[in-house]
Amino acid sequence: MGLLTALAFGAGAAGTVAAAPAVLAVVGFTSAGIAAGSIAASLMSFSAVASGGGVVAGSTVAIIPTIGAVGVSGVAAAASSGVGLLVGLLI
């Protein structure tokens, strides 16, 4: 792997971390909660129906609102940068 490729992967990982809060807000996971009529609201509804009436604790749909409300933790930042790096490798 060349230096330019490594820099591109690093930039992709950093960009993923930087973009995560903005993307979550656009989808509807805001600091005030899930926005009515948003994609986030649809995901929450689908999850509740699929699990028989409630969102399963610990599921992705249950965790993402917390990230939207309080921000991205170090662990979440590392995970999302890892996803960005993986996408960079696949491209």
Secondary structure per residue as TSV (DSSP state, phi and psi in degrees):
chain	resnum	aa	ss	phi	psi
A	1	M	-	360.0	130.6
A	2	G	-	-81.7	167.8
A	3	L	H	-61.7	-41.6
A	4	L	H	-64.2	-39.1
A	5	T	H	-65.3	-43.5
A	6	A	H	-62.6	-40.9
A	7	L	H	-64.4	-39.0
A	8	A	H	-64.3	-41.3
A	9	F	H	-64.0	-42.9
A	10	G	H	-62.8	-41.3
A	11	A	H	-65.1	-39.1
A	12	G	H	-63.5	-41.6
A	13	A	H	-65.3	-45.1
A	14	A	H	-65.8	-39.1
A	15	G	H	-64.2	-35.4
A	16	T	H	-63.4	-44.0
A	17	V	H	-64.4	-43.2
A	18	A	H	-67.9	-34.5
A	19	A	H	-84.5	-18.4
A	20	A	H	-54.2	-50.1
A	21	P	H	-62.2	-39.0
A	22	A	H	-66.9	-42.0
A	23	V	H	-64.8	-42.9
A	24	L	H	-61.1	-40.4
A	25	A	H	-66.1	-40.4
A	26	V	H	-64.6	-38.0
A	27	V	H	-73.3	-22.4
A	28	G	T	122.7	0.9
A	29	F	E	-91.0	90.9
A	30	T	E	-102.5	172.2
A	31	S	T	-67.3	-21.2
A	32	A	T	-90.3	-0.7
A	33	G	E	119.0	-165.7
A	34	I	E	-81.9	127.9
A	35	A	-	-74.0	133.5
A	36	A	T	-62.6	137.3
A	37	G	T	76.9	8.5
A	38	S	S	-93.1	173.4
A	39	I	H	-60.7	-38.4
A	40	A	H	-60.5	-41.0
A	41	A	H	-64.8	-39.2
A	42	S	H	-64.6	-41.5
A	43	L	H	-63.6	-42.4
A	44	M	H	-63.4	-43.1
A	45	S	H	-63.3	-46.3
A	46	F	H	-60.5	-42.6
A	47	S	H	-64.1	-41.3
A	48	A	H	-65.2	-43.3
A	49	V	H	-65.6	-42.4
A	50	A	H	-65.5	-30.2
A	51	S	T	-97.7	9.5
A	52	G	T	90.3	21.7
A	53	G	S	123.5	-7.6
A	54	G	S	-147.6	156.3
A	55	V	-	-82.6	130.1
A	56	V	-	-69.0	128.9
A	57	A	T	-61.3	135.7
A	58	G	T	87.5	-5.6
A	59	S	S	-74.4	164.4
A	60	T	H	-57.7	-42.9
A	61	V	H	-67.7	-25.4
A	62	A	H	-82.1	-28.9
A	63	I	H	-85.1	-38.5
A	64	I	H	-59.3	-38.2
A	65	P	H	-59.3	-33.4
A	66	T	H	-64.5	-41.9
A	67	I	H	-63.4	-41.0
A	68	G	H	-65.2	-32.0
A	69	A	H	-81.5	-41.1
A	70	V	H	-110.8	-5.7
A	71	G	-	100.3	-176.7
A	72	V	-	-97.3	123.6
A	73	S	-	-78.5	173.2
A	74	G	H	-60.3	-39.9
A	75	V	H	-65.9	-44.4
A	76	A	H	-65.9	-37.6
A	77	A	H	-63.2	-41.9
A	78	A	H	-65.5	-41.0
A	79	A	H	-65.2	-45.0
A	80	S	H	-69.9	-32.1
A	81	S	H	-69.7	-32.9
A	82	G	H	-65.1	-38.3
A	83	V	H	-64.7	-42.8
A	84	G	H	-60.7	-39.3
A	85	L	H	-66.5	-41.4
A	86	L	H	-62.6	-43.5
A	87	V	H	-62.8	-40.5
A	88	G	H	-61.3	-38.8
A	89	L	H	-67.4	-35.9
A	90	L	H	-73.6	-29.8
A	91	I	-	-80.6	360.0
